[in-house]
Amino acid sequence: MGAPVTIALDAMGGDHGPSVVIPAASLALIRHPEMRFVLVGDVARIDAELKNDPQLANRSEIVHTDVAVAMDAKPSQALRRGRWKSSMWLALEAVRDGHADATVSAGNTGALMAMAKFCLKTIQGIDRPAIAAIWPTVEAECIVLDVGANVGADARQLVEFALMGAGMARALFNVEKPSVGLLNIGVEEVKGVDEIKKAAAALKESPLPLRYKGFVEGDDIGHGAADVIVTDGFTGNIALKTAEGTAKQIGEYLRAAMGRSVLSRLGAVLAQGAFRALKDKMDPRQLNGGIFLGLNGIVVKSHGGTDATGFASAIDLAYDMASNDVVKRLASDVGAFHAKLELEGAA
């Protein structure tokens, strides 16, 4: 067995700081007892939470700072003022310097991406990092990227997203050759903007370690049309927020319907097992966490307002990514892809 996975936690990030981050670490430690933590933040506030869990305290190192990146800070401002001393930067620095295998933060997304790119740098051959999300489907789960890092993406970047998403799927889903679909306004080849059409042509013709399935539409994501769904960050973020909002809307409809009459309330009691299973399936906390793919290090962004259960899910995701050496796998895939392109170009 290799060395235990160490996760650096930005304890000051998000809406709640240590009051959520530390209990989340306790939950994650129950599932992964060999895991270790680097807790970055105000030592007094962290110690106040750690006193409730001596086992977590024994498996944690505290890096003190009382500087936190504001949730509304502009990325450039956060990078300029928060570098070297903020909890977000120090957590990333722990990964860069080899003291941790991954970073998890619920802080400002734009600031985290800016700092992560500056601190960790991108994998050679990757133009821009992307944020990947685990998405529940009827069958199991799929990976959707980009869900917010890049407002737009050209054909080359979309192909790189496909390559990174496939590498992640191969590691997490144990699929040798993951299927990949391009999100579009229709499945016909004539539809879509030029960059999507160019990306489709490249995915068809290039020697990639994936199975390209063609265009997919928005309603295909939940049906499990492919292991990986590729799009730009503008479209992907809208799709993600729409799905989250729809799940909440359905939940409200069900609660209202089940309380409408005595018979409906009785039916709800009889079907409470099925409703509990549905609630668990639709609970966004169970799949909380977006992965910044394309960096020389693992960075997971948790939702800023999540609770301990949701943040623990983000820690679990970071643990899985680190345990499967996803960064090394992605670097190998990207290097092999670009080497093949150079050979083809020289032929």
Number of C-alpha atoms within 10 A of each C-alpha: 3 5 8 14 18 24 29 32 31 28 32 30 29 25 18 16 22 27 18 23 30 27 21 20 27 21 19 22 20 12 11 14 14 12 19 22 24 23 27 28 27 20 17 11 16 22 15 12 17 21 11 13 14 11 14 23 20 11 15 19 14 18 18 17 17 14 16 22 26 16 17 12 14 16 19 13 12 24 22 11 13 21 18 13 15 23 30 34 25 26 28 31 21 21 22 20 11 11 16 23 26 28 30 31 30 28 27 24 23 19 24 25 21 16 23 27 19 15 21 19 15 19 21 14 13 21 13 18 24 28 27 29 27 19 21 20 17 11 10 12 20 24 24 30 30 32 25 22 23 19 13 14 18 13 18 17 21 27 24 23 30 30 24 28 32 29 29 26 24 21 19 16 16 10 15 13 16 22 23 28 26 27 26 21 13 13 15 11 13 9 13 15 10 12 15 25 18 16 20 21 15 16 26 14 10 13 13 20 18 21 17 20 17 19 24 21 15 14 10 15 24 17 15 19 21 25 27 35 31 30 26 25 21 16 19 26 22 13 17 16 12 12 15 14 12 12 16 15 11 12 17 11 11 13 12 12 13 16 14 10 11 10 11 14 15 13 13 18 12 11 11 12 11 11 15 11 11 12 13 12 15 17 17 20 20 18 22 24 29 26 25 23 29 28 24 20 27 27 31 28 27 27 22 19 16 19 17 22 19 24 32 30 22 29 30 25 23 26 24 15 21 21 16 14 15 22 21 15 16 24 21 14 18 22 16 15 18 15 12 15 14 11 9 10 8 7 6
